[in-house]
Amino acid sequence: MQPRRTLLLLSALATFALGSPPGASAAQTFGDTISGHEYYATSTDGRFAGAATGSLSGDWNADVRHTSLCSSCIPTATITGGSFSVATALDYIPTLITGKFVGGTVQMTNAGPRCTNQTFAVEGILGSVGPWYSGSGSGVFSATLTHYRYRLFGNCVTYGASINGSLSLSF
């Protein structure tokens, strides 16, 4: 009686294993908190770098390309392209996860009256997400960008910028 149960169990396991197509595993979602600084900016491009903590902890970099900033428009700008990467470990193996900005918005949330700090909500949609050699997933980049400003010789000068938020990647 016992060998028959073992044979049935092995048969059921083999049927299950053979019935699943190879590589058909479901996408996994990774969530991180991000923080960093803007190191380059024009009216149509912002570049950022910093640290990610969470499922894919590591150093990240983003190049967010967008339409010209328009402080009286809603949205302030539309994201038109760019790239994202995070140097992390995936299954204990050092890996570079990459993605491309495929849409999203930049919206001014505080204009910074009288030369105070300005804030922007950056909501980016990511495509082609995954390890650098096979990105086919998606993601969301959601952060608050703060421009630090100071009045100098009658002019309002932005002297630095930080970015803080979250990242959700599925691949």
N, C-alpha and C positions, 0 to 999 in steps of 0.2 A: 504494500500500500504506500509506503514512504517513497520509493523510487518513482512511482507514478505521479505523486504531487510535485516532486522535484522536476520531472520531465515537463509537466504542465506549466510550472513556474518559469522554467527556462524557455519554453516555447512562447509564453506570453511576453517575456522580456525581449526575446528576439523579434517578435512581431512588432512590438512597440518601437524598438530601435531601428528596424528596417523600414517602418512606416513613416518615419520622420525624415524629410529630405535633408541632405547635408547643408549646413550653413543657414538653416531656417530659424535660427535662434532670434528671439524677440529683441528689439532695440532696448538698450539700457539707458536710463536717464541719470545724469550726474548734475548735482547742484552745488554751487560754490558762492561764497561771498567774495567780492573783488574790491580792491582799493588800490589807488595809485595816483599818478600825476600826468598832466598833459605836458608833453615835451616839445610839441610842435603844433602850430595852429595858423591857418589862414581863414579867409571867409568861406572856404569850401572844403576844408580838410582839417581834421583833428587827429593827432596821434598820441596814444596813451600807453603807459607801461606800469606794471605794479605786481602785486601778489594776490593769488587766489588761495582761499582756504576752504576746505570741504572735501568733496568726493575726488576732485582732481587738483589737489593742492600743488602750487608751483608758481612760476613767474609767467605773467601774461603780457601780451602786446596787442594793441588794436590800432588800425588805421581806418577811421570813419570818414568816408567821403560823402559830401552832401551838397544840396543846392545852396546858393548864397544865403547867408543869414539875413533874415528880415524880421526885426524885432516887433513890427506891428502885424505880422502875419501869423495865422494859425494853420499848420504848424510853422514854427520859426524857420525850419528847414526840413527837407525830406532827404533821408539817407539814400544815396544812389549807388553805393558800392564800398569797397574796402575789404580789409582782411582782419582775421583774428587768429591768435595762436596762444597756446598755453603749454609750457614745458613742464611735464608732470611724470608720474609713473602710473602705468596701466598694468594691472596684474603683476606688480613689483618690477616691471621692465620700464626703464626710462623711455618716454614717448613724447613726441611733439603732436599735440592735437591742433588741427587747423580748421578754419571755416572762412566763409566769405559773407560779407554783409549783402543781403539781397533786398533789403527794404527797411522801413522804419522811419522814425521821426526824431527831430531835436526840437524841444519846445522850451522857450524861456519861461521860467516859473517865478523869477524875481528879477526885475530889470536893474536893480541896484541904484535906486534914486540917490542923488547927491554923492555919487561915486562910492557907494557902498558895494559889497560883494554881489555879484550876479550869480544866479543859479539857472541850470537847464536840466530838463528831464531828457535823457537819451534812451530811446527805446528802439533797439536794433533787432532785426530778424536775420538769423544766420542760416545759411545753406551750405552744402558740401562739407558737413562737419564730420570729423573722425580723425583717426591717426593720419599723419601727413601722406601716407601712401594709399589711402582708400577712404576718402571722406564722402559719405553719401547720406549723412544724417542732417539734423536740423537743430536749431537752438534759439535762445532769446537772451539778449544782452540788455539789462535794465539798470540804469545808473543815474546818479545825480552828479552833474559837473558843476563845480564851484570856481568861478573866476575871482581871484583876490585882487582888489583894486585899491588905489591910493591916489589922492590928489597931490600932484607935484607941479609946482610953478604954474598953477592954474589949469593944468591938464589932468584928465583922469587916466591913470596908467594901470594896466593889468600887469602885475608882477609875478603871478604864479597861478596855478590851477590844480585842483585835486578832483578825483573822481571816485565815487563809492557806490556800490550797488550789488547786483546779483547776476549770476550766469546760470543758465540751465541748458545743458547739451544732451541730445539723444542721438545715439548711434549704435 
